[in-house]
Amino acid sequence: HITAKQVMLFIPLILMIFSSSSFVFCGDEFEDYRCKCVCPSFSVLQDPSVNETNRRVYVDVVPPDKCSCQRVVFRSIQASPDFQEKFCPRCVCNYEVRNTTTMKVVVIIIMVAISLLFIYMSFLLCLDPIMNQNTKSTTTASATGS
């Protein structure tokens, strides 16, 4: 039968498996060089009375000289040039260069540390019945010897 301790041991393992599989399916937002535009929603231009503070983030891999709202936000969205002209001044676009290799190494080190702790806890759980068996045999031997 499975105890609560054993179930609690498998939860971190399952979480690590799911989190490691999410690294495989990464898009433009995880590239080392990218253009990131933070813009309001499109409803702000359609109805000026809307007081919406939600922002949307658009990410694309483009050269630094082509990091603009027209290139990043409207690459997949069809809009008139007039709409683009009104919408783009509300966006903030930045070209980012970052080192994702360092991030990946840190995540791998953390996952290895958690795995080692998981293995150590499993070892202690396997050792626990053996230790309890030895203490039971000494207590029964001392009880019969008196």
C-alpha positions in Angstrom: 0.0 0.0 0.0 1.1 3.6 -0.7 1.6 5.9 2.2 1.2 9.7 2.3 5.0 10.1 2.5 5.5 8.2 -0.7 2.8 10.2 -2.5 4.5 13.4 -1.3 7.8 12.2 -2.7 6.4 11.7 -6.2 4.9 15.2 -6.5 8.2 17.0 -6.9 9.3 14.4 -9.5 6.1 14.9 -11.5 6.5 18.7 -11.3 10.1 18.4 -12.6 9.1 16.3 -15.5 6.4 18.7 -16.6 8.6 21.8 -16.1 11.5 20.3 -18.1 9.2 19.4 -21.0 8.0 23.1 -21.2 11.6 24.1 -22.1 11.3 22.2 -25.4 8.3 24.2 -26.7 9.7 27.7 -26.5 9.0 30.4 -29.0 10.4 33.9 -29.8 10.1 35.1 -26.3 12.9 32.9 -25.1 15.5 33.9 -27.7 18.8 35.7 -26.8 18.1 38.6 -29.1 14.6 39.9 -29.5 12.4 42.9 -29.9 9.8 43.3 -27.2 6.9 45.8 -27.5 4.5 46.6 -24.6 1.3 48.1 -25.9 -2.2 48.8 -24.6 -5.1 46.7 -25.9 -6.7 47.6 -29.2 -9.9 48.6 -27.5 -8.3 51.8 -26.2 -8.3 53.3 -29.7 -11.8 52.1 -30.6 -13.4 53.6 -27.5 -11.4 56.5 -25.9 -13.6 56.4 -22.8 -12.3 53.0 -21.9 -9.9 53.3 -18.9 -8.0 50.0 -19.4 -4.6 49.5 -17.8 -4.0 46.0 -19.2 -0.9 45.9 -21.4 0.0 43.3 -24.0 3.5 42.1 -24.8 4.5 41.4 -28.3 7.8 39.6 -29.0 9.6 38.9 -32.3 13.1 38.1 -33.4 14.1 41.0 -35.7 17.4 42.9 -36.3 18.0 45.9 -33.9 17.3 48.5 -36.6 13.9 47.0 -37.4 12.6 46.9 -33.8 9.5 48.9 -34.3 5.8 48.6 -33.5 4.8 48.1 -37.1 7.3 45.3 -37.5 6.5 43.4 -34.2 2.9 44.1 -33.4 1.4 44.1 -36.9 3.4 41.2 -38.3 0.5 38.9 -37.9 -2.4 41.3 -37.4 -3.9 43.1 -40.4 -4.6 46.7 -39.7 -4.9 49.9 -41.8 -1.9 52.2 -41.9 -4.1 54.9 -40.3 -4.8 52.6 -37.3 -1.1 51.7 -37.0 -0.2 55.3 -37.0 -2.5 56.0 -34.1 -1.7 52.9 -32.2 2.1 52.7 -32.4 2.9 55.9 -30.4 1.2 54.2 -27.4 3.7 51.3 -27.6 7.1 51.0 -26.0 9.5 48.8 -28.1 12.9 47.8 -26.8 15.6 45.6 -28.3 16.8 43.1 -25.7 20.0 41.1 -25.6 20.2 38.5 -22.8 22.1 35.4 -21.9 19.6 32.5 -21.8 22.5 30.0 -21.4 23.1 31.3 -17.9 19.4 31.0 -17.1 19.3 27.5 -18.4 22.4 26.5 -16.3 20.9 28.0 -13.2 17.6 26.1 -13.8 19.5 22.8 -14.4 21.6 23.3 -11.2 18.4 23.8 -9.2 16.7 20.7 -10.8 19.8 18.6 -10.0 19.8 19.8 -6.4 16.1 19.0 -6.1 16.7 15.6 -7.6 19.6 14.9 -5.2 17.3 15.8 -2.3 14.6 13.6 -3.7 17.1 10.6 -3.9 18.3 11.3 -0.4 14.8 11.4 1.0 14.0 8.1 -0.9 17.1 6.5 0.7 16.0 7.7 4.1 12.5 6.2 3.6 14.0 2.9 2.6 16.3 3.0 5.6 13.5 3.8 8.0 11.9 0.4 8.1 15.3 -1.3 8.6 16.1 1.0 11.6 12.7 0.5 13.1 13.1 -3.3 12.8 16.4 -3.2 14.7 14.9 -1.1 17.5 11.9 -3.5 17.8 14.1 -6.5 18.1 16.2 -4.9 20.9 13.1 -3.8 22.8 11.6 -7.3 22.6 14.9 -8.9 23.6 15.3 -6.6 26.6 11.6 -7.1 27.6 12.0 -10.9 27.6 15.4 -10.8 29.3 14.0 -9.0 32.4 
